[in-house]
Amino acid sequence: MTSAYLFPQTVDETLDILRRHAGRARIIAGGTDLMLQIKQGKYQVETFVDITRVPELNGIRLTEDGYIWIGAATTHRQVWESPIIQEHATVLAEACRAVGALQIQNVGTLGGNVVNAMPAADGSIALTALSAEAQVAAPHERYWTNLQEVFSRPGICKIDPSAELLVAFRFKALGRRAGSAFERLARRRALSLPILNCGVVVQLDEAGDRFEHAAIALGPVAPTPFRARGAEAILAGAPVNEETIRAAAHQAMEESDPRSNILRASREYRKDMVEVLTRRALERAVQQALARA
């Protein structure tokens, strides 16, 4: 039974509250996942620690060294409406625009999407494609870590929500000859999780003739958000043409290991659709990169 609902003003105050409650308190921001989990009996919470009034956890900015910084309590709508994200990280704008219905986008946060640790979370897939890092505040330290390191298995995040706090994300802003795109397959747009999703980032050479490098993130085709490294290797240094894109998309399918799900689709169907979504995302990302001369 909940006994308190607290509003810390700083990261340090938040950590102090968590320490004093010794595992009996939970971080809450949008609460779109947490409240359902509590109703399902997954957690017993005595105290909610509402972080929406902590200024350090909110906002989006482009830093002088070319990184985009996003506070963990920034909502999906704030992300996809941001001109910075639309210009320099289209894959994330499209992913956050795809999360649930508008009511969810208004309150659900990017940090909550990540700590829920679902392998098909739209925000997590886009951030994985962007090779994002996460900043974590622990009782005695703050540190940046590769985003993929915070995922353990479906529904389990390595960040302890009763003792630690996800503060922010950062990733390189996409510039000249770079493009990105997000593709999603779902039965209904408003469903919380898709049948499949795919986020890609490409960097072309100065002439726009070859891929310098690429990132392909997929879900749910593994226990955590998945990078198709074999497909990325096919693109590195290869000519920008339909044959290369199709080869990479096929390799992404080969690397994927989705499960059959009675509510989503069969394993065979989902594998086939990995190839389709990857090809579509790569084609759109290349078009964007070519336009960014």
VENGIJO-V955308 format. One record per backbone hydrogen bond with DSSP energy under -0.5 kcal/mol. CO is the residue of the C=O (numbers start at 1). NH is the residue of the N-H. If there is no record, write none. Layout:
# VENGIJO-V955308
co,nh
CO,NH
CO,NH
This chain:
# VENGIJO-V955308
co,nh
4,48
6,50
9,55
10,14
11,15
12,16
13,17
14,18
15,19
16,20
17,21
18,22
18,23
19,22
21,24
24,46
24,47
26,49
28,51
31,35
33,37
34,38
35,39
36,40
37,42
37,43
38,41
43,45
44,46
46,3
46,4
47,26
48,6
48,50
49,28
49,51
51,54
53,55
54,57
55,58
57,73
59,71
61,63
61,69
63,66
66,173
67,63
67,69
68,171
69,61
70,169
71,74
72,111
74,110
75,79
76,80
77,81
78,82
79,82
82,86
83,87
84,88
85,89
88,174
89,92
89,93
90,94
91,95
92,96
93,97
94,98
95,98
95,99
96,99
98,100
101,104
101,105
102,106
103,107
104,107
104,108
105,77
108,76
109,113
110,114
111,115
112,116
113,118
114,117
117,155
117,156
118,121
121,125
122,126
123,127
124,128
125,129
126,130
127,132
128,131
132,147
133,170
134,136
134,145
135,167
135,168
136,138
136,143
137,165
138,141
141,138
143,136
145,134
146,149
147,150
148,151
150,158
153,152
153,156
155,157
156,152
156,153
158,160
159,161
160,163
160,164
161,27
162,23
165,137
165,167
167,72
168,135
169,70
170,133
171,68
175,178
177,204
179,202
181,200
183,198
185,195
185,196
188,191
191,100
196,185
197,219
198,183
199,217
200,181
201,215
202,179
203,212
203,213
205,208
209,240
210,205
211,237
213,203
215,201
216,228
217,199
218,226
219,197
221,257
226,218
226,228
227,229
228,232
229,233
230,234
231,235
232,236
235,238
238,211
239,241
241,245
242,246
243,247
244,248
245,249
246,250
247,251
248,252
249,253
250,254
251,255
252,256
265,261
266,270
267,271
268,272
269,273
270,274
271,275
272,276
273,277
274,278
275,279
276,280
277,281
278,282
279,283
280,284
281,285
282,286
283,287
284,288
285,289
286,290
287,291
288,292
289,292
291,293
292,177
